[in-house]
Amino acid sequence: MNLSLALAFERSWNRTVRMLFRPFDLGKWCSIGFAAFLSEGLAKSWGGGTSYKSGGHGGVSPDVSAALHRIADFLSHPVWGTLIILLLSFLCVLALVVLWLNCRGRFVFLDNVVHERAAIAEPWRRYRAQGNSLFLFTLVSLVVCGAVLLFITLPVLPAILDAAANGRWKALAMIAIGGWIIALIPVATLIACFFLFLYQFVVPLMFRHQIGVRAAWGRFLGLLGQHPLHFLGFALGYLLLSVLFAGAVVAVGLATCCIGFMIMGLPYIGSVVLLPVEVLFRGLGPEVLSQFGPDYFQFGPPSSTSAPA
């Protein structure tokens, strides 16, 4: 069987144009944009980065041991330590709520794309069981992936700390970081493919048959075992498309003197502005599944029969 990513892209592109521009309806955009925000933008709005600058030309190494002692003293303080613990607990609970909303929102947004409509409440209720199943599975998966990454990273930390304490920071740190990167690349690639297949194929199978995440994984793994190269090609093509669209977003942001970056970075507003891209990418996986036949995915009204979760 010949699977075509180009055909999936063409069909998803046509659907995006038909949904959002024929005709253009600002109210519909805002409603579908909210579904996209629940599905994609809500989790992305939690992303952030911190930049560090290294200054000075002297060979003075930071006193890592003293810094760790200061941190321990701060955390052991009866007031500040308690506040930090409460703050971290609140952030953990908030992260769980965001993840739960994200998992429920994925089915709402997929329903909007499949039926080319703007609806929130009805798909939110209908796919409650699937959203909760995806939430628990995603939470466990994130914990396992985090443990694996931590297991790979921990052996590097003593080398870096020792290099900092003994004034041989540059040589030993580069060796340690180089080894860490070599070990990290294949693991990170597998994790990225795992979550790509989860959201692009497993979630649509859950949606199509109204089944739980484990049953959907069973269906998908059967396809993956029969067509591994096709799905590997999809992953590479998806990466290429992501890079191209990311480059276009960067170009727009720079052309607008970074005003575009600020607008696209706003919660919900960014999802509305980038809605054509979100709709296009959301349709790619289901379009590939539909090439296997209606038993795997079918655009339009959902099946009247559903399998048990």
C-alpha positions in Angstrom: 0.0 0.0 0.0 1.4 3.4 -1.0 0.8 6.0 1.7 1.2 9.6 0.5 2.2 12.4 2.9 1.8 14.8 -0.1 -1.8 13.7 -0.5 -2.5 14.1 3.2 -1.0 17.6 3.1 -3.0 18.5 0.0 -6.3 17.4 1.6 -5.5 19.0 4.9 -4.6 22.2 3.1 -7.9 22.2 1.2 -9.8 21.6 4.4 -8.0 24.5 6.1 -8.9 26.9 3.3 -12.5 25.6 3.2 -13.0 25.9 7.0 -11.4 29.2 7.6 -11.6 31.3 4.4 -14.7 30.1 2.5 -16.2 32.2 3.9 -14.2 34.0 6.4 -16.0 34.3 9.7 -14.3 36.0 12.6 -16.7 34.4 15.2 -15.9 31.0 13.8 -12.2 31.7 13.9 -12.4 32.7 17.5 -14.4 29.7 18.5 -12.1 27.2 16.7 -9.2 29.2 18.0 -10.3 28.5 21.5 -10.4 24.8 20.8 -6.9 25.1 19.3 -5.8 26.9 22.4 -7.1 24.1 24.6 -5.4 21.5 22.4 -2.1 23.2 21.6 -1.7 26.7 22.9 -2.5 26.1 26.6 0.4 23.8 27.0 2.7 25.9 24.9 2.0 29.0 27.0 3.7 27.3 29.8 7.0 27.0 27.9 9.7 29.4 28.7 13.4 29.8 28.7 16.1 31.4 30.7 19.3 32.7 29.2 22.6 32.9 31.0 25.6 35.0 30.1 29.1 34.1 31.0 31.3 37.1 31.7 34.8 38.0 32.7 38.1 36.8 31.4 39.6 35.5 34.6 39.9 31.8 35.5 37.8 32.1 38.7 35.5 29.0 39.1 32.2 29.3 41.0 32.1 27.9 44.5 29.5 25.3 43.8 29.7 23.7 47.2 29.0 27.1 48.9 26.1 27.8 46.6 24.5 24.5 47.3 24.9 25.1 51.1 23.2 28.5 50.7 20.3 27.0 48.8 19.9 24.3 51.5 20.0 26.9 54.2 17.3 29.0 52.4 15.0 25.9 52.0 15.4 25.0 55.6 14.2 28.4 56.8 10.9 27.9 58.6 9.2 30.7 56.6 10.8 30.8 53.2 11.2 27.1 52.9 7.5 26.6 53.6 6.5 29.2 51.1 8.7 27.6 48.4 7.1 24.2 49.1 3.6 25.7 48.9 4.5 27.5 45.7 5.9 24.4 44.1 2.8 22.4 45.2 0.5 25.0 43.7 2.5 24.9 40.4 2.3 21.1 40.3 -1.5 21.2 40.8 -1.8 23.9 38.2 0.4 21.9 35.7 -1.9 18.9 36.2 -5.0 21.0 35.5 -3.3 22.4 32.3 -2.4 18.9 31.2 -6.0 17.7 31.8 -7.5 20.6 29.9 -5.0 20.0 27.1 -5.9 16.3 26.8 -9.7 17.1 26.8 -9.1 19.9 24.3 -7.3 17.7 21.8 -10.6 15.9 21.1 -12.6 19.1 20.9 -10.2 20.6 18.4 -10.0 17.3 16.4 -13.9 17.3 16.3 -13.8 20.8 14.9 -11.4 19.9 12.2 -13.1 16.6 11.3 -16.6 18.2 11.0 -15.3 21.6 9.8 -17.4 23.4 12.5 -17.0 25.5 15.6 -18.2 23.6 18.6 -16.9 23.4 22.2 -19.4 22.0 24.7 -20.8 19.1 22.7 -17.5 17.4 21.9 -16.2 18.3 25.3 -18.9 16.2 26.9 -18.9 13.4 24.3 -15.2 12.6 24.5 -14.9 13.0 28.3 -13.8 9.3 28.7 -11.2 9.5 25.9 -9.8 12.8 27.3 -9.5 11.4 30.8 -7.8 8.3 29.4 -5.4 10.3 27.4 -4.6 12.5 30.5 -3.7 9.5 32.7 -1.6 7.9 29.9 0.2 11.2 29.1 0.9 11.9 32.8 2.5 8.4 33.3 4.4 8.8 30.0 5.8 12.2 31.0 6.9 10.8 34.4 8.6 7.8 32.7 10.3 10.0 30.0 11.5 12.4 32.7 12.9 9.6 34.7 14.8 8.3 31.7 16.2 11.7 30.9 17.2 12.2 34.5 18.9 8.8 34.5 21.0 9.9 31.5 21.7 13.4 32.9 22.7 12.5 36.5 26.1 10.9 35.6 27.1 14.1 33.9 26.5 16.3 36.9 29.4 15.1 39.1 31.9 15.7 36.2 30.6 19.2 35.7 30.7 20.0 39.4 34.1 18.5 39.8 35.4 20.5 36.8 34.0 23.7 38.3 35.5 23.1 41.7 39.0 22.3 40.4 39.3 25.0 37.8 39.2 22.7 34.8 35.8 23.8 33.7 36.1 24.1 30.0 37.8 20.9 28.9 36.0 18.5 31.3 32.7 20.2 30.9 32.8 19.9 27.1 33.7 16.2 27.3 30.9 15.5 29.8 28.3 17.5 27.8 29.5 15.9 24.5 28.9 12.5 26.0 25.6 13.5 27.4 24.5 14.8 24.0 25.5 11.6 22.2 23.5 9.6 24.7 20.6 12.0 24.6 20.0 12.2 20.9 18.6 8.7 20.2 16.5 8.8 23.4 15.1 12.2 22.6 14.3 11.1 19.1 12.4 8.1 20.4 10.5 10.3 22.9 9.6 12.8 20.2 8.3 10.0 17.8 6.3 8.5 20.7 4.4 11.7 21.4 4.1 12.5 17.7 2.5 9.2 17.0 0.4 9.5 20.1 -1.2 12.8 19.1 -1.3 12.4 15.3 -2.5 8.8 15.1 -3.5 7.3 18.5 -5.8 10.3 19.4 -7.6 10.1 16.1 -8.1 6.4 16.5 -9.6 7.1 20.0 -11.8 9.7 18.4 -12.9 7.6 15.5 -13.9 4.5 17.6 -14.5 6.2 21.0 -12.0 3.8 22.6 -9.4 4.1 25.4 -5.8 5.0 24.8 -4.5 1.4 25.2 -6.9 0.0 22.7 -6.0 2.7 20.2 -2.3 2.1 20.7 -3.0 -1.6 19.9 -4.6 -0.6 16.6 -1.8 1.8 15.7 1.0 -0.6 16.6 -0.5 -3.1 14.2 -0.3 -0.5 11.4 3.2 0.5 12.5 4.4 -3.1 12.4 3.1 -3.5 8.8 4.3 -0.1 7.5 7.3 1.1 9.6 9.0 3.0 6.8 5.8 4.8 5.9 5.4 6.1 9.4 9.1 7.0 9.7 8.7 9.0 6.5 5.7 10.7 8.0 7.8 11.7 11.1 10.6 13.1 8.8 8.1 14.9 6.6 6.3 16.3 9.7 9.7 17.6 11.0 10.5 19.2 7.7 7.1 20.9 7.5 7.5 22.1 11.1 10.9 23.6 10.3 9.5 25.4 7.2 6.5 26.9 9.1 8.7 27.8 12.0 11.0 29.6 9.6 8.0 31.5 8.2 6.8 32.5 11.6 10.3 33.8 12.5 10.4 35.7 9.2 7.0 37.3 10.0 8.2 38.1 13.5 11.4 39.8 12.3 9.6 41.6 9.5 7.3 43.2 12.1 10.1 44.3 14.4 9.2 41.5 16.8 5.6 42.8 17.2 4.5 39.6 15.5 6.4 37.5 18.1 4.6 39.3 20.9 1.2 38.8 19.3 1.8 35.1 18.5 3.1 34.5 22.0 -0.1 35.8 23.7 -2.3 33.1 25.2 -5.4 32.4 23.0 -4.6 35.4 20.7 -1.7 33.5 19.3 -3.8 30.4 18.7 -6.3 32.5 16.7 -3.6 34.2 14.7 -1.9 30.9 13.9 -5.1 29.0 13.4 -4.5 28.0 9.8 -1.3 26.4 10.7 -2.9 24.6 13.7 -5.8 23.3 11.5 -3.4 22.2 8.8 -1.1 20.2 11.1 -4.1 18.7 13.1 -5.4 17.2 9.9 -2.2 15.5 8.7 -2.3 12.4 10.9 -6.0 11.6 10.4 -5.6 12.1 6.6 -2.8 9.5 6.6 -5.0 7.1 8.7 -7.9 7.6 6.2 -5.7 6.2 3.5 -6.0 2.8 5.2 -9.8 2.9 4.9 -12.8 4.2 6.9 -12.2 1.6 9.6 -9.2 3.6 10.7 -10.4 7.1 10.1 -13.2 8.9 8.3 -13.9 12.6 8.0 -17.5 13.7 8.6 -20.1 12.4 11.0 -18.6 10.0 13.6 -19.6 6.3 13.6 -22.8 5.5 15.4 -21.2 2.4 16.9 -18.4 2.6 19.5 -16.1 0.1 21.0 -15.7 -0.2 24.8 -12.8 1.8 26.3 
